[in-house]
Amino acid sequence: MLRMHSLETIVSWAKRKWFVYPWSDIYGWLANAWDYGPYGIQLKKNIQDLRWKTFVQQKPDMVGLDAQILMHPKVWETSGHVDNFDDPLIDDKNTGERFRADKIIEDQIELMRKWNNEALSDDDIIKTLQEKYWVTNLIPESWSFEKMHDFIVKEIPNNPNSKKSKPADRTEVRKFQMMFYTYQGVVHDDADAKIWMRPETAQGIFVNFRNILDTTRMRVPFGIAQIGKAFRNEITPGNFLYRTREFEQMEIEYFVSNKKDEAMKAFEDRKVASKDRWENKLKLSADKIRFREHESDELSHYSDGTFDVEFEYPRGWGELQGIAYRTDFDLKNHQEASGKNMQYNDPFTGERYIPHVIEPSFGLSRTTLAVMLDAYDEEEYTNGKGEKETRVVARFPFAIAPVKVAIFPLIKKDENHVRISHEIYAQLSGSLMVEYDDGGAIGKRYRRQDEIGTPYCITVDNASTESGTVTVRNRDTMEQETIKIDELLEFFAKIS
Ligand code: GAP
């Protein structure tokens, strides 16, 4: 039975096992920024490839796109991001320190749990807060600024950083622009040279809508998918890969009829399909996935309805994916601002209209974190000598495991074991990520592969020379079976 381990355990394992490294470590780590190591990049790439296969390759109504990170500045004015893309900030006038309002509330709720020895359920806490502050969930980023301010003034009277527990003198909760910018060209003091770094990949899709319509045979309903980097000047990045300033998104803009009932049906269909994909493709535990509908004061400026798919992280439930009904907000605004026609001409009915949009949007970095949290396990088992031992095993599904098969020559100095192992490596590496490992006792090599989640290990021994067979050991059951070398390709083809 898998249980959730602490974030500290996962961070330490991820660093030790080459998944994630602290950013620019040799010059001193900038807190909460991370680089992906050899296994981390492979895991992330496998998740990305699986998503692309599911959403683009296997869907006749979908196409892909790769737009630039630095887009025309007008895009962000038109999309509303220049005016509306912000985080809630609150200052302490006594010390000049600045805090992200929802974050300090989150920490305070965590403290409330601890003070009560975890005896209060989330429902109990919600009930108390509802009576005092009219809030209906424990996700402060969804609360209005007034509710956040009210809570902070009453529940967190002192500055959270202050050692002297001096009462804080709070400002109102204010907006903080989250987009990064840079300059293009050689003149940096020219306002025209200022250019925003995209905070979402979605706008690259909207500005290419007309191109796709004019140059492909796509007809509404259809979707465009994009995977790429996004940048947000988060005031308080943290919780490992959960909230970082540079991250990757996978977004789909799905263009549907402008009739509200048809659009809502597409919205509902996406919701159902989405739950199925998290559980059956990425194989996240069903009890760690839930839906939460945004309240009206939480909705993004472009949305007429949003559901979050939430995952249960060690600190509690948090967003993994958003599914938003963006109406015709973006295309209509881009039509007005650019003067370019964004209407769709229905070839069957002759109607002309601006399509509405359903947007499933998820973070690749956050998904990688959820997958790691869900896969990591510490299992007690009885070894060959009847003794109890504990092993760390990352139970990644085969499709996304960074290494699919490890190949061990039983004796590192035996020419035949080594030669056959290399032959198997050459045979399998054309279609699978495989690893050659000849270091240490076989038991140690198994443990090493369990820790990085390799589903199968092949051992080459004397039987391989004599009868052309190898031992294949299963990561989860730890059972071994004998398989002919000639049949290995077919064996793994069936699994993948
Ligand atoms: N186009 C809509 C949009 O960007 P969002 O809810 O702001 O919606 C979508 O972001 C997804 O991007 C989130 O569900 C989350 O997985 C991921 N995400 C957002 N901000 C992030 C951050 N600072 N670090 C890591 N992932 C983030």
Residues whose N, C-alpha, C, O or C-beta is under 5 A from the ligand:
A	BS01	GAP	P199 E200 A202 R232 L241 Y242 R243 T244 F247 Q249 E319 L320 Q321 G322 S361 F362 G363 S365 R366
